[in-house]
Amino acid sequence: MLAWLLLGDSVPKAYYRATFGLFNEGLGMTENTNNGMDAQGRRVRHARMRIETTVLLNRGTESFPTELEDISATGVRLRKPSHWNGEVGQTWVVDMIFGSNLHIHVDARVMRISTQWIGLEYSRIPENKQETLWSLLGGYADKLEPWEEENL
């Protein structure tokens, strides 16, 4: 799956179904092939691990220090920096620093912007950071959770 994400291709439905299709952890989901909806018609997303850390958001010559609010297998939610002028669809470099010796660097596309937050989806995870990211996420990497749009 990760190879497909790195190449920018969509994950084949058969792989997605085999890997993420069966969940019974309170979501009542049997198959997630209905545009992000579970069997009860609730919207779902990859589970977010709530963690706060320092982040540097870069694009071209622009650089904005900010804070990570949460992270998932598909993206991150960051506190919106003051004077940030990004737009939905732009790709930014996200450098996350966890403690003194854990640094994760990814490229991510802006998917949502609110008055307080920026939601970004990974567009490229360097090969040398993949294992680090999945280790950080632990069990969150394979779980889905219900969500509402206003809960960016």
C-alpha positions as CSV (number, residue, x, y, z in Angstrom):
1,M,0.0,0.0,0.0
2,L,2.7,2.5,0.9
3,A,4.4,2.0,-2.4
4,W,1.2,3.0,-4.2
5,L,0.9,6.1,-1.9
6,L,4.5,7.1,-2.6
7,L,3.9,6.8,-6.3
8,G,0.8,8.9,-6.1
9,D,-1.4,6.1,-7.2
10,S,-4.6,5.1,-5.5
11,V,-4.6,1.9,-3.5
12,P,-6.3,-0.9,-5.4
13,K,-9.7,-1.7,-3.9
14,A,-9.0,-5.3,-3.4
15,Y,-5.9,-4.5,-1.2
16,Y,-7.8,-1.8,0.7
17,R,-10.7,-4.2,1.3
18,A,-8.4,-7.0,2.5
19,T,-6.4,-4.7,4.7
20,F,-8.9,-2.2,6.1
21,G,-12.3,-3.7,5.2
22,L,-13.0,-5.6,8.4
23,F,-13.4,-3.6,11.6
24,N,-15.4,-4.4,14.7
25,E,-14.0,-2.0,17.2
26,G,-17.2,-0.1,18.0
27,L,-17.6,1.1,14.5
28,G,-19.9,-1.6,13.3
29,M,-18.1,-1.7,10.0
30,T,-17.9,-4.7,7.8
31,E,-16.6,-3.0,4.6
32,N,-15.3,0.5,3.9
33,T,-16.1,0.7,0.2
34,N,-18.9,3.3,0.5
35,N,-17.0,6.6,0.2
36,G,-15.8,6.7,3.8
37,M,-19.1,5.5,5.3
38,D,-19.5,2.6,7.7
39,A,-22.3,0.0,7.5
40,Q,-24.6,2.3,9.6
41,G,-24.1,5.2,7.3
42,R,-21.7,7.1,9.6
43,R,-18.7,8.9,8.1
44,V,-15.3,7.4,9.1
45,R,-11.7,8.3,8.7
46,H,-8.3,6.9,9.8
47,A,-8.0,7.2,13.5
48,R,-6.1,10.2,14.8
49,M,-3.4,9.9,17.5
50,R,-3.6,13.0,19.6
51,I,-0.1,14.3,20.2
52,E,1.3,17.8,20.4
53,T,4.8,18.6,19.1
54,T,6.6,21.3,17.2
55,V,6.3,21.4,13.4
56,L,7.9,23.5,10.7
57,L,5.7,24.0,7.7
58,N,7.7,25.0,4.5
59,R,6.8,25.8,0.9
60,G,9.3,27.5,-1.4
61,T,10.8,30.4,0.6
62,E,8.0,30.4,3.1
63,S,8.4,28.9,6.5
64,F,6.0,28.8,9.5
65,P,6.6,27.2,12.9
66,T,3.4,25.7,14.3
67,E,2.1,22.8,16.5
68,L,0.9,19.3,15.6
69,E,-2.5,18.6,17.1
70,D,-3.0,15.0,15.8
71,I,-1.6,12.6,13.3
72,S,-3.0,9.6,11.4
73,A,-2.0,7.1,8.7
74,T,-3.2,9.5,6.0
75,G,-2.3,13.0,7.3
76,V,-1.9,15.6,10.0
77,R,-3.9,18.4,11.7
78,L,-1.8,21.5,12.5
79,R,-2.6,24.7,14.4
80,K,-3.0,27.4,11.7
81,P,0.0,29.7,12.0
82,S,-0.7,33.5,12.2
83,H,-0.1,35.2,8.8
84,W,-0.1,31.8,7.0
85,N,-1.4,32.3,3.5
86,G,-1.7,28.7,2.2
87,E,-4.6,27.4,0.1
88,V,-6.4,24.1,-0.3
89,G,-4.6,22.0,-2.9
90,Q,-1.1,23.3,-2.2
91,T,1.7,20.9,-1.2
92,W,3.8,21.8,1.8
93,V,6.8,20.2,3.5
94,V,5.9,19.2,7.1
95,D,8.8,18.6,9.5
96,M,7.7,17.1,12.8
97,I,10.1,16.9,15.8
98,F,9.3,14.4,18.5
99,G,11.7,14.6,21.4
100,S,15.4,15.1,20.8
101,N,16.0,12.2,18.4
102,L,12.8,11.6,16.3
103,H,12.3,13.7,13.2
104,I,9.7,12.9,10.6
105,H,9.7,14.8,7.3
106,V,6.8,14.4,4.8
107,D,5.2,16.2,1.9
108,A,1.5,16.9,2.4
109,R,-1.3,18.5,0.5
110,V,-3.7,21.0,2.2
111,M,-7.1,19.5,2.3
112,R,-9.0,21.6,4.8
113,I,-8.5,25.0,6.4
114,S,-10.5,26.4,9.3
115,T,-9.9,29.5,11.4
116,Q,-7.8,27.5,13.8
117,W,-6.5,24.4,12.0
118,I,-5.0,23.1,8.8
119,G,-5.8,19.5,7.6
120,L,-3.1,18.0,5.4
121,E,-3.0,14.7,3.6
122,Y,0.4,13.0,2.9
123,S,1.4,13.2,-0.7
124,R,4.9,11.7,-0.2
125,I,6.6,10.0,2.7
126,P,10.4,9.6,2.1
127,E,11.4,5.9,2.2
128,N,13.7,6.4,5.2
129,K,10.8,7.9,7.3
130,Q,8.1,5.3,6.5
131,E,9.0,2.8,9.2
132,T,9.5,5.7,11.7
133,L,6.0,7.0,11.0
134,W,4.3,3.7,11.2
135,S,6.1,2.9,14.4
136,L,5.0,6.2,15.9
137,L,1.4,5.5,14.9
138,G,1.4,2.0,16.3
139,G,-2.2,0.6,16.4
140,Y,-3.6,3.9,15.1
141,A,-2.3,3.1,11.6
142,D,-5.0,0.4,10.9
143,K,-8.0,1.8,12.8
144,L,-10.9,3.9,11.6
145,E,-13.1,6.2,13.7
146,P,-16.3,8.0,13.1
147,W,-16.1,11.8,12.4
148,E,-18.1,14.9,11.5
149,E,-16.9,17.6,9.1
150,E,-17.0,20.3,11.7
151,N,-14.5,18.3,13.8
152,L,-11.7,19.0,11.3
